[in-house]
Amino acid sequence: MIAKTKHIPDGKTELKKLPITECLDAEFLYYPVTSQRCPEGETCVIGGQYVKIGEVIGTRKGAFFEQNMHATVSGEVMGFEKHVDQSGKPVDCLIVKNDMKHDIHPSIKERTDEDIDALEREDIIKIIKDAGLVGLGGGAFPSYIKLETKDPIKVVVANGVECEPMLISDYGLMMEKPKEVIQGLIYAMKASGAPKGVIAIKKKYKELYESLMFARGEFCPYDIDVVRVGNHYPQGWEIETIKNAVGITIPQGELLSKYGVINFNVSTLSSIYNAVKKGLPVLERYITLSGDGVKNRTFRARIGTMMTNLIEKAGGYVDPDTEKVLILGGPMMGVNVTRDDIVMTHTTTSLIVQNNVLTKEEPCIRCASCVYSCPVSIQPVMIMNAYKTRNKDALKALEVNKCIECGLCSYVCPSKIHLTEYMRLGKRLAK
């Protein structure tokens, strides 16, 4: 009998042992003018202009919001080049040559605790908006929009589950800077009016639980819990995390705020801390290189760093003459890219480099593994067939838009059919 697949090898044991290496001195930094959520953008600097750390250098424009772009180093604006961003596609990037002087823009000022205590909810939201903060777990949704909700919020959930295999950037952040995460959670609670905060992590991370609980001791007046949830995949899906961390069941497609919940990735909360306390936009983040095609390493690097710099600093490719498969993000939900001139953005958590092993896709054997394992109870093979015949009505009837693109259907398929890609294509066709 085919069983439901929930537990998959995560490949994190060895990665967690890697030291964190700083890479803050790249010679050139590259800033995509657009992003997946912001198809338009413009810069406000010109070639030859000197910019400082934290200075606004442009604006990305989405359907209903704008996002400031900031320099993460000081130096000279050099012009534009096309490079690959988190979408996996080449985009125009503004180039800044790092002068290594680390000059801070005068707009960047640290706030005292007294200053922060005097801030109203609207003040914190404006700080977050001006800093251009977005969800750093991969969604890149503007953080200030979540906090602007008119719904009464009962709890803010800090999602530290990081359930995808081979991703450890959130783990590294929580282990190294647990107080920043908790303080960012407190600021989010203040901005949303929530009386309670919950940090959700995997049960198996005992060392992380102890670290967070110890750090929580410094924030006694606040109602904050550290909750250990399941180790299964996709436990990090926000609906699953909220259900198991705070006991609130939210129907798929509904706004979390209607049920009194706001969910933030822990790295996003750290960025909220830095914006409110230090006046900083996101200047750097943790990123991991992994896979059998590259020397594995975890970095703390500046936003705008080219991935080729990190690969070189890590020790280069393994078996460089062998064809590589490059995946931005995790192996289940990541984006396949065909070139390595990738710019590290706010949402770049990982680059997986695998030595290419060709696999042959076989016909479906009707085993139903994909159906049993699907966390949202849709039928991937039937959706694939509907897509192949370009049947929009069938795609809608099969509820293709419920797919969260977790990758389980592809993972469990004995015929090696790339079902998740068909789900993505089906969702685009059904619009």
C-alpha positions in Angstrom: 0.0 0.0 0.0 1.2 3.5 -0.8 1.8 5.6 2.3 1.6 9.3 2.8 5.1 10.8 2.7 5.7 13.5 5.3 9.3 12.9 6.5 12.1 13.5 4.0 15.9 13.6 4.5 16.8 17.2 5.3 20.6 17.1 4.7 21.2 19.6 7.5 23.3 17.7 10.0 26.6 18.5 8.4 25.6 21.9 7.2 24.8 23.0 10.8 28.4 22.3 11.8 29.8 24.7 9.2 31.3 27.9 10.6 29.7 31.2 9.5 32.1 33.1 7.3 31.8 36.8 6.7 31.8 38.0 3.1 31.2 41.8 3.5 34.0 43.1 1.2 32.9 42.3 -2.4 34.5 44.7 -4.8 31.2 45.3 -6.7 27.6 45.1 -5.5 24.7 44.6 -7.8 21.1 45.8 -7.0 18.2 44.5 -9.2 16.0 47.4 -10.2 12.9 45.1 -10.4 11.8 41.9 -8.5 9.2 39.2 -8.8 6.7 41.3 -6.9 7.8 44.6 -8.4 7.9 44.4 -12.2 8.8 48.0 -12.5 11.5 50.1 -10.9 13.7 53.2 -11.2 16.9 54.5 -9.7 17.5 57.9 -8.2 21.3 58.0 -8.6 23.6 58.5 -11.6 26.9 57.1 -12.8 29.8 58.5 -10.9 27.7 59.5 -7.9 29.0 58.6 -4.4 26.6 56.7 -2.2 26.7 55.7 1.4 25.5 52.7 3.4 21.7 52.8 3.9 21.2 55.5 1.3 18.1 55.2 -0.9 19.3 54.5 -4.5 15.9 53.7 -6.2 12.4 52.4 -5.9 10.8 49.1 -7.0 7.1 49.3 -7.9 4.5 46.6 -7.3 0.8 46.5 -8.1 -0.2 48.3 -4.9 3.0 49.2 -3.1 6.5 50.6 -3.6 9.7 49.4 -2.0 12.8 51.5 -1.4 16.2 50.2 -2.6 19.2 50.9 -0.4 23.0 50.8 -0.9 24.6 48.2 1.3 28.1 49.6 0.9 29.6 53.0 0.3 31.2 53.8 -3.0 30.8 54.9 -6.6 27.8 54.2 -8.9 29.2 52.5 -12.0 26.1 52.0 -14.2 24.0 48.9 -15.1 24.5 45.3 -16.1 22.1 42.4 -16.5 22.4 39.6 -14.0 20.2 36.8 -12.6 18.0 37.6 -9.5 15.9 35.4 -7.3 13.4 34.8 -10.1 16.1 32.9 -12.0 15.9 35.4 -14.9 18.3 38.2 -16.0 17.3 41.7 -14.9 18.9 45.1 -14.9 21.1 45.7 -11.9 22.6 49.0 -10.6 26.3 48.6 -9.9 28.2 50.2 -6.9 31.9 49.8 -6.5 32.7 49.2 -2.9 35.3 51.7 -1.6 35.7 49.6 1.6 35.3 52.7 3.8 31.9 51.7 5.1 30.6 55.3 5.3 27.1 55.4 6.9 24.5 57.7 5.4 23.4 60.5 7.9 19.8 59.3 7.8 20.9 56.1 9.6 20.5 56.8 13.3 20.2 54.4 16.3 17.2 54.9 18.6 17.4 54.7 22.4 15.0 52.4 24.2 13.2 55.6 25.4 12.8 56.7 21.8 11.3 53.3 20.9 8.9 53.3 23.8 7.6 56.7 22.6 6.8 55.3 19.1 3.2 54.8 18.1 2.0 51.9 16.0 2.0 54.1 12.9 5.5 55.2 13.6 6.9 51.7 13.6 5.0 50.7 10.5 6.4 53.8 8.7 10.0 52.8 9.8 9.5 49.3 8.4 8.0 50.7 5.1 10.9 53.3 4.7 13.4 50.5 5.3 11.9 48.5 2.4 11.4 45.4 4.5 9.9 42.3 2.9 9.4 38.7 4.0 12.9 37.2 4.0 11.6 33.6 4.1 11.2 33.8 0.3 7.8 35.4 -0.2 9.1 39.0 -0.3 5.7 40.4 0.7 6.1 43.9 2.1 6.1 43.6 5.9 4.4 47.0 6.5 1.3 45.9 4.7 0.8 42.9 7.0 1.0 45.3 10.0 -1.4 47.8 8.5 -4.4 45.4 8.9 -7.5 46.8 10.6 -8.3 43.3 12.0 -7.6 42.8 15.8 -4.5 40.7 16.1 -4.2 38.3 19.0 -0.8 36.7 18.3 2.3 37.2 16.1 3.9 33.9 15.0 7.7 33.9 14.4 8.2 31.1 11.9 11.6 29.5 12.5 10.7 26.0 11.2 12.7 26.2 8.0 11.4 22.9 6.9 13.0 22.6 3.4 16.0 20.3 3.2 19.5 21.9 3.0 18.3 25.3 4.3 19.9 26.5 7.5 20.1 30.3 7.2 17.3 30.9 9.7 18.8 28.3 12.1 22.1 30.1 11.9 20.5 33.4 12.7 18.5 32.1 15.7 21.6 30.4 17.1 23.8 33.4 16.7 21.3 36.3 17.4 18.3 35.0 19.3 17.8 38.3 21.1 17.4 40.2 17.8 14.7 37.8 16.7 12.8 38.2 20.0 13.2 42.0 20.1 12.0 42.1 16.5 9.0 40.0 17.5 8.2 42.5 20.3 8.3 45.4 17.9 6.0 43.5 15.6 3.6 42.8 18.5 3.6 46.6 19.3 3.0 47.5 15.7 0.1 45.0 15.4 -1.4 45.5 18.9 -0.9 41.7 19.6 -0.6 40.8 23.3 1.2 37.5 22.5 4.1 36.3 20.5 5.1 32.7 19.6 8.3 31.4 18.1 7.8 28.1 16.3 10.8 25.8 15.7 11.2 22.1 15.0 11.0 19.7 17.9 14.4 18.1 17.1 16.4 21.3 17.6 16.9 21.0 21.4 19.9 23.2 21.3 18.0 26.0 19.5 15.1 25.7 22.0 17.4 26.1 24.9 19.1 29.1 23.3 15.8 30.9 22.6 14.4 30.1 26.0 17.5 31.5 27.7 17.4 34.6 25.6 13.7 35.0 26.3 14.5 35.4 30.0 15.6 38.9 29.3 12.2 39.9 28.1 10.0 38.7 31.0 7.3 41.4 30.9 6.3 40.2 27.4 4.1 37.1 26.7 6.4 35.2 24.4 6.5 31.4 24.0 8.9 29.1 22.2 6.9 26.3 20.8 8.3 23.1 19.3 6.3 21.8 16.3 6.6 18.7 14.2 9.7 17.8 12.1 7.7 16.8 9.0 7.5 18.5 5.7 5.9 21.0 4.9 5.6 22.0 8.5 6.9 25.5 7.6 3.9 26.2 5.5 2.3 29.1 7.4 -1.1 27.5 7.8 0.5 24.3 9.2 2.8 26.2 11.4 0.0 28.3 12.9 -2.2 25.3 13.4 0.4 23.4 15.4 2.0 26.4 17.2 -1.1 28.3 18.4 -4.0 25.9 17.7 -5.8 28.1 15.2 -7.0 26.5 12.0 -7.1 28.8 9.0 -8.8 27.8 5.8 -6.5 28.0 2.8 -7.0 31.2 0.9 -8.2 33.2 3.9 -6.3 36.2 5.3 -4.5 35.2 8.5 -5.4 38.5 10.1 -9.1 37.6 10.0 -8.3 34.9 12.5 -6.2 37.2 14.7 -2.8 36.0 13.5 0.2 37.6 11.7 3.0 35.3 10.6 6.6 36.5 10.1 9.8 34.6 9.2 12.4 34.9 11.9 14.8 36.6 9.6 12.2 39.2 8.8 11.8 39.9 12.5 15.5 40.4 12.8 15.3 42.9 10.0 12.5 44.7 11.9 14.7 44.9 14.9 17.5 46.4 12.9 15.2 48.9 11.3 13.5 50.1 14.5 16.5 50.0 16.8 19.4 50.8 14.5 17.6 52.6 11.6 19.0 50.2 9.1 17.6 48.6 6.0 18.6 45.0 5.3 22.3 45.2 4.6 23.3 41.5 4.9 21.9 38.0 5.5 22.9 34.4 6.0 23.2 32.2 3.0 24.4 28.6 2.5 26.2 27.0 -0.5 25.5 23.2 -0.5 25.4 20.2 -2.7 27.9 17.8 -4.1 29.0 20.2 -6.9 30.5 22.9 -4.7 32.5 23.3 -1.5 29.8 23.7 1.2 29.9 26.9 3.3 27.6 29.2 5.2 28.2 33.0 4.8 27.0 36.2 6.2 27.1 38.4 3.1 26.0 41.8 1.9 22.8 42.2 -0.2 24.0 42.7 -3.7 26.9 40.2 -3.5 27.4 38.1 -6.6 27.1 34.4 -6.0 30.3 33.8 -8.0 32.2 35.7 -5.3 30.8 33.4 -2.6 31.6 30.2 -4.7 35.2 31.4 -5.2 35.5 32.3 -1.5 34.1 28.8 -0.5 36.8 27.1 -2.6 35.1 26.7 -6.0 33.2 24.0 -7.7 33.8 20.3 -7.1 34.6 18.5 -10.3 34.4 21.7 -12.4 34.3 19.9 -15.7 31.1 18.1 -14.7 27.8 19.8 -15.7 26.1 21.4 -12.7 22.5 21.8 -11.7 21.9 25.1 -9.9 18.9 25.6 -7.5 18.2 28.9 -5.8 16.4 28.2 -2.6 15.6 24.7 -1.3 15.5 21.5 -3.4 11.7 21.2 -3.0 10.5 24.7 -3.8 13.6 26.4 -5.2 14.1 27.8 -8.7 16.4 26.1 -11.3 18.9 28.6 -12.9 21.1 28.0 -15.8 23.9 30.6 -15.0 25.8 31.5 -11.9 26.0 35.3 -12.2 23.3 35.4 -9.5 22.8 38.4 -7.4 22.1 37.8 -3.7 18.9 39.6 -2.8 16.8 39.9 0.4 15.2 36.5 -0.2 18.2 34.5 -1.3 18.6 31.9 1.4 20.6 29.2 -0.4 22.3 28.1 -3.6 22.4 24.3 -4.1 24.9 23.0 -6.7 24.6 19.4 -7.8 26.7 17.5 -10.2 24.2 16.7 -13.0 22.7 13.2 -13.0 20.4 12.5 -15.9 17.1 10.8 -15.0 14.5 9.6 -17.4 10.9 10.5 -16.9 8.6 7.4 -17.2 4.9 7.2 -17.7 2.6 7.5 -14.7 1.9 4.1 -13.1 -1.2 5.3 -11.2 0.3 4.6 -7.8 -1.4 7.7 -6.3 1.7 8.6 -4.2 1.3 12.2 -5.2 -2.3 12.3 -4.1 -1.7 10.7 -0.7 1.2 13.0 0.0 -0.3 16.3 -1.1 -0.8 18.6 1.9 -3.7 20.4 0.2 -5.5 17.3 -1.1 -5.4 18.0 -4.9 -4.7 15.5 -7.7 -1.4 16.4 -9.4 -1.6 13.9 -12.3 -5.1 14.9 -13.3 -3.9 18.5 -13.2 -0.9 17.7 -15.3 -3.2 16.0 -17.9 -5.5 19.0 -17.9 -2.6 21.4 -18.4 -1.3 19.3 -21.3 -4.7 19.6 -23.1 -4.8 23.4 -22.1 -8.2 22.8 -20.4 -8.6 25.9 -18.2 -12.1 24.8 -16.9 -10.7 21.4 -15.7 -7.7 23.1 -14.0 -10.1 25.4 -12.1 -12.4 22.4 -11.2 -9.3 20.5 -10.0 -8.4 23.5 -7.8 -4.9 23.9 -9.1 -4.6 27.3 -7.3 -4.6 25.5 -4.0 -1.2 24.1 -4.8 1.5 25.6 -2.5 4.3 24.3 -4.7 5.9 22.3 -1.9 7.5 19.8 -4.3 6.2 16.6 -2.5 4.4 15.3 -5.6 7.6 15.4 -7.6 9.7 14.0 -4.8 7.5 10.9 -4.2 6.8 10.1 -7.9 8.5 6.8 -8.8 8.2 7.7 -12.5 10.3 10.9 -11.9 7.6 13.1 -13.4 8.2 16.8 -12.7 4.7 17.3 -11.3 5.4 20.4 -9.3 6.4 22.2 -12.5 3.2 21.2 -14.1 1.4 22.6 -11.1 3.1 26.0 -11.6 2.3 26.0 -15.3 -1.3 25.0 -14.6 -1.7 27.8 -12.1 -0.5 30.3 -14.7 -2.8 28.9 -17.4 -5.8 28.9 -15.1 -5.6 32.6 -14.3 
